């Protein structure tokens, strides 16, 4: 032990190591740093009035979030569960939601993360020597890419296994039924052809061989089936029947799979909920009515737009009714629950402590990376680069307008929240 102690004391790295350990200890401290914002809050501090406003905020944000997430789900229920989600109104709503999610990541979450991790309460090293908000957001986006790929792959494999198990039970009876129908049809054709030959005296130059007639019928059927493959690039690779079902012929990669919609909805909710907890806690621990009043309206619109975006993704994933209801319920109560918890711990929780700032900054950075990736890759690129969008100029222009309007509407809320 004395040998190692002398070695450590003689090492030139010990002062640097000791300094870094002190900086880390300062970063996780729970003591208040006496930020300038505390003086502003003290001028308008009223715990009784603040508690009443928090209750109003809980009710308002709960109703706004529930209404936002319910609109797309109720719309899907009214359209019918089996109807296609490719109508013009649905595409415009999805473009608006993509703009909302993109602005939430860039304008709200990334800004809040940068503000928290560059606060004067935190030591200069390492928090202001390195751009941690952007770095953590980049790592979160890359991690989302991996989770998106692996989750989609696993869900598709499980879905194919379930379909194969269910199809094997009925394949024998279906194939037997198809063979019987084909034999009956061919027998009718051959019998009809035999009658024609008998009437013509059993010979002649213009007589048709029965098998030749069967071959003509098969060729005509094959020609009708393959006619859709000769369509132009903007004619679409799917035939929609009157019941809203898609009959695709070799173009399954044009639309995202059902598994991808499920994974997108789940990851998107994860990113939104993590931010909702932070903003709920921030409002709940505040004792200043001057701070809470403008936040009530701003956060109500904030939750409505986010709920609308999330509800559109849940609707497109076609979850079962109970699963969709649970996802919508979990989103709607997250911010009100955060406000309630914040109000309960306001007496001993210090949002201006270094530890709270570090946790808030890292969570907001992660949420920003997740939502930016989801907006650009799974919402915007998936729709705006599709054949359906490029072959419909009116839908394309309308979608761009909805996208920019959603982004600007959400970004403008940063003035108040």
N, C-alpha and C positions, 0 to 999 in steps of 0.2 A: 504493500500500500504506500509506504513512503516513497518508493521508487516512482510509482505512477503519479503521485502527487507532485513530486519534483519535476517530472517530465511535463505535466500539464502546466505547472507554473512557469517553466522555462520556455514553453511553446509561444510563438509569436501570434498564434491564432486565438489564444485565450481572450484577449481584450475584445476582439471582434465578436467572438462567440458570446461573451458576457453582455456586450452591448445589444446584440440581437435578442438574447433572452429577455433583457429588460424591455425592449421595444414590444416583444410579443406579450409580455405581462401587462404593459400599458394598454395594449390593444384589446385585452379581454377584461379590463377593469369595469366594475359596475358603478364606480363613483361618478357623480355628475361633474361635467367639465365646465359648467357655468357658461353655457353658450349665450350669445346675445339674444337669442330668441326667448330665453326665460324672462328677461326684463319686459319684453313686449307682452308676453302672456300674463305677467304679474299685474299689469295695468288693467287688464280685462278679466281677471280671475274671479269666477263666481261658480263654486262647485254645485250649488243648487240649480242654478239656471243651466249649467252645462249638463247636468244629469237629465233634466227635462228635454233638452235638445237632443241628447243621445237617444232617448226613447223615440223621439220623432224620427231621428235618422234611421233607427232600426226598422220602424214600420215603413218608412218611405223607400228605403233601399231594398227591403224584402219584397215589397209590391212591385217595384220597378224591375228588379232582377227576375222575379217570377213571370212578370208579363213579357219581358223580352225573350226569355227562353221558351215560353209557352207558345208564342205566335207561330214559329215555324212548325212546332209539333202539332198544334191544332190544325194548321194548314195541311200538313201531310195526312192527318186523320180525315179531314174533309175531302181531300182528293181521293182517298182510298189507298190502302196499303200497297196494292199491286200496281198502282199507276206509275208511269215513269217520272223521274225527277229532273226532266230536261226541258220543262216548259220555260218560256221566256221570263215570266215573273220570278220563277225560282232561280234562274241563272242570274238575274239582276240582283235579287236579294243576296245571293251568295257572293257576288262581286262587292256589294256594299259591306257585307260582313268581313270580307278579306281586307278591305281598306281599314275597317275598325281595328282588326287584330294587328295589322301592320303598324298603325299609328300608336296603338297601345304599347307595342314592344319598343319602338324607336323613341317616341316622344315622352311617354309616361314612365315606363319601367327603367329604361336605360338612363334617363335623366335622374330619376330618383336614386338609382344605384350610384351614379357618379357623385351626386350630392352627398350621399351618406359616406362613401369611402374616401372622399376628399375633405371631409369635415375637419376643421381646425382641432377638434378634440382628439383626433387620431394622430399618432406620431408620424413625422415626415417619412421615415423609413419603416416599412416599405410602401405605405399606402399612397404617398404622393410621388414616389420615385418610379412607379410602374403603373401603367393603365389597367388596373385590375378589373374595372367594370367591363371593358371591352374584351379582355382576356377570358374572364369567366363566361361572358355571353358567347364567345366563340366556342369554348369547350362545351357549353350546354347545347349549342346548335349541332356540333359534331356528334355529341352523345345522342341527340334526338334523331339524327340521321341513322345511327346504328340501331337504336331502339325501333325506329320506323321500319327499317328493313327486316330486322330479325322478327319483330312482332307480326308483320305482314306475312312473312314466310311461314312462321309457325302456325298462324291462324289458317292460312290457306291449306297447309298440309293436314291440319286437323279436320278442316271442312271437307277436303277431298276424301279423307279416310271415312268420315261419317257418310258421305254420299255413296262411296263404294260399298259400304256395308249395307246400306238400305237398298241400293240398286241390285245387288246380287240376289236378293230374295225374290224380286219380281221379274228378273231378266228372263228366266226360263219361260214363264207364262206369256210374257210379252212377245218373245221371239216365236213361240208356237202360234200365237194368234196372228202375227204378221205373216208367217209362212202359209198358214191356212188361207188368209185373205188373198195372198198373192197367187196361190194355186187355184182358188176359185175364180179369180179374175182372168188368169191365163187360160183356164179351162173354158170360160165363157167366150174368150176371144177365139180359141181354137175351134170350138163348136160353131161359132158364127162363121168362121172362115170355111169350115167343112161344108156348111150349107151352101155357101156361095159356089164352092167348087162343084157340088152335086148339081146345082142348078145349071151350071155352065157345061155340063156333060163330062166333067172329070178331067178336062185338059184344056188346051188352047194356049196361044202365045201370051195372052194377057192375064192368065190365071195367077193369083197370088198364093204363094206358099204360106201355110198357117204360121210357121215359125218366123217368116219374114214380116208378117203383120205384127207379131209379138215384139220383134226387134224394133219396128217402127214406133210402137207405143212406148217402149223403154227409152228410145232415143228422144222422143218428144218430151217425156217426163224429165230426162236428164237435162235437156235444153232449157226447160222452164226453171229447173232448180239452179242452173248455173247462169241464168240471165242476169241476176243481181251482181255477179262478179264482173260483168262488163260495163258497169256504170262508171261515170266520170268521177274525178277526185272529190267533187263536192256533192255527189248524189247520196253519199252515206253508204256504209257497209252493213247496215242493219235494216230489216224490214219490220215495221211496227204494225201489228194487227189491231183489230178493233178493241181488244181487251187490254191493251197497254203492255203486251209482252214483247220482248225483243227477240227476234230470230236472227242471230249473227252468223255470218259466213266468213270466217277467217279474219275478222277484225276485232277480236276480243281485247286487243291491246289499246284500242282507241279510248275506252272508258276505264277509269280505275276500278279495280276489283272490289267486291263487297268487303273483303278482309281489310283492304287499305282504308276504306271509309271508316271501319270500326276502329282501327288503330289511330287514325287521324283524330277522331272524336275524343278518344280517351287521352291521348297526349295533349290535345288542346285544352281539355278540362284541367289536366294537371298544371299546365302553365298558368291558366287563368286563376285557378283556386289559390295557388301559392301567393300570387300577388294580392288577391282579395283578402287573405288573412292579414297581410302587412298593412293594407290601408284601413282595415277594420280596427286593428290594434292601435294604429296611429291616431285615429279619431277617438277611440274609446278612452285612451289615457289622457287626452287633452282636457284641461279644466277651464278653457277659455271660450266663452260663447262667441267672441269675435272671430275665433278660428273655426268653430264648428258650423256657424250659420251658413257661410258660403259653400262649405263642403257638403252640406245636405243635398242641395240641388245638383251640384257638380257630380257627386258620387252616384246619385240616383240615375242621371243620364248615362254615366259611365257604366254602371251595372246593366242598364237597359240595352245599350249597344253591345256590350260583351255577351250578354245573355242571348241576344238575337243572333250573333255570330255562332255561338256555341250550339244554340238550338237548331240552326241550319245544318251544322255538321252532324248532330245527333239524328236529325230527320233523314239525312242522306244515308246514314249508316244502317237504317231500318232495324234498330234494336227492337226487342220485344217491349211491349207496353210497360211492363214493370221495370225493366232495365232503363228505359228512356226516362221514366218518371223518377227513378232514384238518382240518375245523373242530373236531371233538372233540379230536383229538390236539394241535392248536395251543393250545387252551384248557388242556388238562391239563398241558402241559409249561411253560407260561408262568411260573407262580410258582416251581416248582422250578428253572427256568433262571435266574430272577432271584436266587434264593438262592445258586446256584452262582456266578454272576457277582459278587454281593455279597461272598461269601467270598473270591473271588480278588482283589478290589480293596480289601479291608478295610484293608490296610496303608497305602494312600495316599488312599482316598476318605473324606471327612469329611461324614457326613450332617447335621452341625450347622452347616455353613457357610452363609452367606447364599444363595449360588448354589443349593445343593442344596435349601434350604427353598423358594426361589421356584419352582424347577422342579417340585418335589413338590406345592406348593400349587396351581399352575396346572393341572397334569395331573389332580390329584384334583378340582378344580373343574369341569374339562371333563367328566370321567367322571361326576360327580354330575349335571350338566345333562343329559347323554345318557341316563343310566339313569332319571332322574326322568321325562323326557319319554316314554321307551319304556314305562315301567310304567303311567303314567297314561293315555296316549293309545292306544298300540298293544296293550296287554295288558288293562288294566282296563276302559277305556271301550268297547273293541271287543266285549268279551264281556258285561259287566254291563248295557249298554244295548241289547243285541240282543233280538230278539223271542223267540228260543229261551229266553233266561234269564227274561224277564218273564212268559212263559206257563207256566213250570214252577216253582211255589213251592218245592218240595222242593230242586230243583237250585239255586235262588236262595239259599236259606238255607244249604245246604251250601257253596256257593261263597263266601259272605261269611265263614263260619267258617274255611274254608281260607285265604282272603285274610288275615284278621286273625291267624291262627295263624302263617302264613309270615312276616308282618311282625314279629310279636312274637318269634318264634324267632330271626330274623336280628338284630333290634335287641338282643336280650339278649346276643349275642356281643360287643357293644361293651364289656361289662364287662371282658373279657380282651384284646380286640384291636380 
